[in-house]
Amino acid sequence: LEPDVVVRRQEALAAARLRMQEELNAQAERYKEKQRQLEEEKRRQKIAMWESMQQGKSYKGNLKLNQQEVESGASTSSAVPKSKPNKKPLRGGGYNPLSGEGGGTCSWRPGRRGPSAGG
């Protein structure tokens, strides 16, 4: 093999490796920045939650409102909630499983106690 071809091939390989390493470094930098932004957002939410809790407000409701504002700002389409059709209850209003009334024919009874139950 000719030495010039080998040298050029090695230089091209080194240049390709350098390019790939720079691209990887750029991706890592973008990932770190994204993680930093997520941590900052979490920190802001915790601070907002703590402040609303100090004021005596419902901090969970406040957190949900903040998330809805962020989502509504991101999406411009407004979602229309569907109304559920009125459904009748499965049992009558007088059903109480603890009282034993209105429950039908089934009733729970404890098992027999005896020596054959053993273990």
Phi, psi and omega in degrees: 000149180280137182295328181295320181294317180297316180296315179297320180295318179294321178294320178295320178296317179295320179295320179295318178297319179297317178298315180295322179294320178295321178295319178296319178297320179295318178297319179296321179294318178297319179297316179298320180295319179296317178297321178298318180294320178296317178297320178296319179294319177298319180297318179297319180295320178296320179296316179297320179296317181295317180295318180292327178291323178294329180278355178087012179272167176282109185287331179289319177297321178295320179295319179295320178297318179298318180293323179293323178295319179295316180294319181291329176290327182283320181253130183272342181282138180261128182272131179262119181290141179278139178274134181279140178290150181290124180248141177282151179292155182290326179238165178291167182292338183273006184283125174220111184293340182276334182276337181086002180258142174070016183261003181092206186269344184282134172216142183273136176229143178291152180289165180290143176261134179187180183288345183277359181277354196296169180209000000 
